[in-house]
């Protein structure tokens, strides 16, 4: 989701929306490919730079926006865990949502 806080219009708006969708897909790809125990936004940002999927000038806030959008869409979920992030402050850890199967649900009752 692109938040049009700068009131872009026309082709500029279309390009910004496409770039946002592309970034969301990169973030979810990273979680699917490398999500062993969850990641902070800083870890996602650093990993995408190291993998040369985004430019070093990509703002960390753009990655945070993408994670927020993917969480609202149910494609990621926040954990209760935290760790130190890029700026030395605690950050939440996100992961792919846990899939509950009917077998798992049955085990809850027996």
C-alpha contacts under 8 A as a table, 3 or more apart, distances in Angstrom:
res1	aa1	res2	aa2	distance
1	X	17	X	7.09
1	X	20	X	6.47
1	X	21	X	6.93
1	X	66	X	7.75
1	X	69	X	6.35
2	X	16	X	7.02
2	X	17	X	5.40
2	X	20	X	5.97
4	X	7	X	5.38
4	X	8	X	6.36
4	X	13	X	7.82
5	X	8	X	7.93
8	X	12	X	6.16
8	X	13	X	5.05
9	X	12	X	5.92
9	X	13	X	4.91
9	X	14	X	7.81
10	X	13	X	5.45
10	X	14	X	6.46
11	X	14	X	5.00
11	X	15	X	6.10
12	X	15	X	5.23
12	X	16	X	6.22
13	X	16	X	5.15
13	X	17	X	6.19
14	X	17	X	5.19
14	X	18	X	6.26
15	X	18	X	5.10
15	X	19	X	6.14
16	X	19	X	5.10
16	X	20	X	6.21
17	X	20	X	5.13
17	X	21	X	6.33
18	X	21	X	5.16
18	X	22	X	6.15
19	X	22	X	5.06
19	X	23	X	6.17
20	X	23	X	5.12
20	X	24	X	6.23
20	X	66	X	7.58
21	X	24	X	5.09
21	X	25	X	6.34
22	X	25	X	5.17
22	X	26	X	6.33
23	X	26	X	4.99
23	X	27	X	6.24
23	X	63	X	7.80
23	X	66	X	6.95
24	X	27	X	5.19
24	X	28	X	6.29
24	X	66	X	5.26
24	X	67	X	7.54
24	X	69	X	7.86
24	X	70	X	7.07
25	X	28	X	5.21
25	X	29	X	5.95
26	X	29	X	4.99
26	X	30	X	6.21
26	X	53	X	7.58
27	X	30	X	5.16
27	X	31	X	6.47
27	X	44	X	7.11
27	X	63	X	7.66
27	X	66	X	7.22
27	X	67	X	7.41
28	X	31	X	5.14
28	X	32	X	6.21
28	X	70	X	7.73
28	X	75	X	7.60
28	X	76	X	7.85
29	X	32	X	5.11
29	X	33	X	6.00
30	X	33	X	5.09
30	X	34	X	5.76
30	X	35	X	7.10
30	X	44	X	7.47
30	X	48	X	7.70
31	X	34	X	5.44
31	X	35	X	4.54
31	X	38	X	7.68
31	X	39	X	7.90
31	X	95	X	6.92
31	X	96	X	6.70
32	X	35	X	5.87
32	X	96	X	7.37
35	X	38	X	5.39
35	X	39	X	7.02
35	X	95	X	6.74
35	X	96	X	7.49
37	X	95	X	7.18
38	X	93	X	5.76
38	X	94	X	5.24
38	X	95	X	4.43
38	X	96	X	7.61
39	X	42	X	7.98
39	X	43	X	5.83
39	X	44	X	6.42
39	X	93	X	5.03
39	X	94	X	5.43
39	X	95	X	6.56
40	X	43	X	5.13
40	X	44	X	6.35
40	X	82	X	7.86
40	X	83	X	7.55
40	X	85	X	6.96
40	X	91	X	6.09
40	X	92	X	5.83
40	X	93	X	4.52
40	X	94	X	6.21
41	X	44	X	5.05
41	X	45	X	6.14
41	X	60	X	7.42
41	X	63	X	6.37
41	X	64	X	5.84
41	X	67	X	7.39
41	X	85	X	7.77
41	X	91	X	7.43
41	X	92	X	7.82
41	X	93	X	7.55
42	X	45	X	5.05
42	X	46	X	6.07
42	X	60	X	6.91
42	X	85	X	5.61
42	X	86	X	5.37
43	X	46	X	5.11
43	X	47	X	5.90
43	X	85	X	7.51
43	X	86	X	7.83
44	X	47	X	5.17
44	X	48	X	6.12
44	X	63	X	7.41
45	X	48	X	5.35
45	X	49	X	6.33
45	X	60	X	6.24
45	X	63	X	6.34
46	X	49	X	5.17
46	X	50	X	6.15
47	X	50	X	5.04
47	X	51	X	6.05
48	X	51	X	5.07
48	X	52	X	6.07
48	X	53	X	5.12
48	X	54	X	5.70
49	X	52	X	4.90
49	X	53	X	5.97
49	X	54	X	5.24
49	X	55	X	6.03
49	X	56	X	5.88
50	X	53	X	7.70
51	X	54	X	7.92
52	X	55	X	6.89
54	X	58	X	6.62
55	X	58	X	5.48
56	X	59	X	7.98
58	X	62	X	7.06
59	X	62	X	5.36
59	X	63	X	7.13
60	X	63	X	5.21
60	X	64	X	6.39
61	X	64	X	4.86
61	X	65	X	6.09
62	X	65	X	5.00
62	X	66	X	6.24
63	X	66	X	5.01
63	X	67	X	6.21
64	X	67	X	5.10
64	X	68	X	6.16
65	X	68	X	5.08
65	X	69	X	6.18
66	X	69	X	5.09
66	X	70	X	6.10
67	X	70	X	5.09
67	X	71	X	6.01
67	X	76	X	7.28
68	X	71	X	5.07
68	X	72	X	6.21
69	X	72	X	5.14
69	X	73	X	6.22
70	X	73	X	4.97
70	X	74	X	6.24
70	X	75	X	5.14
70	X	76	X	5.56
71	X	74	X	5.04
71	X	75	X	5.73
71	X	76	X	4.58
71	X	77	X	5.48
71	X	78	X	7.41
72	X	75	X	7.66
72	X	76	X	7.99
73	X	76	X	7.69
74	X	77	X	6.83
74	X	97	X	7.41
75	X	96	X	6.53
75	X	97	X	6.65
76	X	94	X	6.53
76	X	95	X	5.64
76	X	96	X	4.72
76	X	97	X	5.53
77	X	94	X	5.52
77	X	95	X	5.50
77	X	96	X	6.02
77	X	97	X	5.33
78	X	92	X	6.99
78	X	93	X	6.08
78	X	94	X	4.37
78	X	95	X	6.46
79	X	92	X	6.99
79	X	93	X	5.64
79	X	94	X	5.64
79	X	95	X	7.09
80	X	92	X	7.17
80	X	93	X	7.36
81	X	92	X	6.11
81	X	93	X	5.81
82	X	90	X	5.99
82	X	91	X	5.29
82	X	92	X	4.46
82	X	93	X	5.58
83	X	90	X	5.17
83	X	91	X	5.56
83	X	92	X	6.75
83	X	93	X	7.34
84	X	87	X	7.84
84	X	88	X	5.41
84	X	89	X	5.33
84	X	90	X	4.37
84	X	91	X	5.99
85	X	88	X	5.29
85	X	89	X	5.57
85	X	90	X	5.76
85	X	91	X	5.57
86	X	89	X	7.36
100	X	104	X	6.08
100	X	105	X	6.88
101	X	104	X	5.15
101	X	105	X	6.33
102	X	105	X	4.93
102	X	106	X	6.12
103	X	106	X	5.12
103	X	107	X	6.41
104	X	107	X	5.18
104	X	108	X	6.69
105	X	108	X	5.27
105	X	109	X	7.18
106	X	109	X	5.52
106	X	110	X	6.72
107	X	110	X	5.28
